[in-house]
């Protein structure tokens, strides 16, 4: 038969083990949330993804065609100029083959990227450029995740995306 002292000792050891398990869980939770999440997972967009931008991108040498997934805005860098589809309302002479775009030249000065705007132009339609990357160059679209520069904003501008692509060595101008 079990004595009261043995029963009391078993209860004490049980509660000590239970307290130890809760302390270990609490400590582990705090280590994960204070060290691993902000220093490891957030920079690679595996947690707190509202501070990230997803891009569908075709990339070939020093050119790329990308779509920012929040605004669904397409932009194409052909190695010289950056063309932004979908923001211009002018009409082109042959709308079956050409579409109006915003045009910028990109220039790096130190750590800054300068955008020099040009007059809007009519260039090749977006689907033709996509076909060029997919069919002619045989480039597969990939999705990349970049940190936003302005975490307070719900939208991301093209400047922030280009700067983040440069900082992450995705784009070399």
C-alpha positions, 0 to 999 in steps of 0.5 A, spaced: 500 500 500 502 507 498 503 511 504 501 518 504 509 521 504 510 517 497 503 520 494 505 527 496 512 526 493 509 523 487 505 529 486 510 534 488 515 531 482 509 531 478 508 538 479 515 540 478 516 536 471 509 540 469 512 547 471 519 545 467 515 543 461 511 550 461 517 554 462 521 550 457 515 551 452 514 559 454 522 560 453 522 556 446 516 560 444 519 567 446 526 565 443 522 563 436 518 570 436 524 574 438 530 571 435 528 567 429 522 570 426 524 577 425 531 575 424 531 569 420 524 568 417 521 576 416 527 578 411 526 572 406 518 573 407 516 567 410 513 570 416 509 577 416 508 577 409 504 583 409 511 587 408 513 583 402 511 584 395 510 578 390 513 578 383 512 574 377 518 575 373 521 573 367 529 574 367 534 574 361 541 577 362 540 584 364 532 584 362 526 582 365 519 582 365 515 582 371 508 583 374 507 586 381 502 581 384 498 586 388 497 591 383 497 587 377 502 592 374 506 589 369 513 592 367 519 591 362 526 593 363 529 591 356 536 593 358 536 601 357 528 603 358 523 601 363 516 600 360 510 600 365 504 597 362 497 599 364 497 606 366 497 610 360 490 612 356 493 615 350 491 611 343 496 607 339 495 607 331 495 600 331 492 597 337 492 590 335 500 590 335 502 596 340 500 599 347 501 605 350 506 605 356 510 610 361 517 610 359 523 611 364 531 610 363 534 608 369 541 610 372 544 608 378 548 613 382 551 610 388 546 607 392 540 611 389 536 609 382 534 615 378 528 614 374 528 619 368 521 620 365 520 620 357 514 621 353 509 616 353 510 611 347 507 605 343 510 599 344 509 592 343 503 589 346 504 585 353 502 578 350 508 579 345 513 580 350 511 575 354 511 570 348 518 572 346 520 570 353 516 564 354 517 561 346 523 565 343 528 565 349 524 559 353 524 562 360 520 560 365 516 565 369 518 564 377 515 568 383 520 572 387 518 575 394 521 582 396 521 586 402 517 593 401 521 599 403 515 602 406 512 597 410 506 602 412 504 602 405 499 597 402 501 599 395 508 598 392 511 603 387 515 601 381 521 605 384 521 601 391 521 594 387 526 596 382 531 598 388 529 592 392 531 588 386 537 591 385 539 590 393 537 583 392 542 582 386 536 580 382 537 586 377 544 589 375 544 595 371 
